[in-house]
Amino acid sequence: MISQNHMKTNKAFAKRLKISRNGKITSRKPGQNHFNAKEARNTQMAGNRTQKITLTSKVKQRYIKFK
């Protein structure tokens, strides 16, 4: 049984993140899913790159489950 103080992982947010072996948190840049045909090639390619996310320990504890 789960205690009252247990905080659940925010699954929708956690699925968008990838945690590396060293503990770095990366995600894709937002807003690059479709309608990219008219964008400059540099803008299109920039959307494919991942970005590093820095979260405070309080936010990590709230949204991401660590083993």
HELIX and SHEET records of a PDB file:
HELIX    1   1 LYS A   11  ALA A   14  1                                   4    
HELIX    2   2 ARG A   41  ASN A   48  1                                   8    
HELIX    3   3 SER A   57  TYR A   63  1                                   7    
SHEET    1   A 3 LEU A  17  ILE A  19  0                                        
SHEET    2   A 3 ILE A  25  ARG A  28 -1                                        
SHEET    3   A 3 THR A  50  ILE A  53 -1                                        
END                                                                             
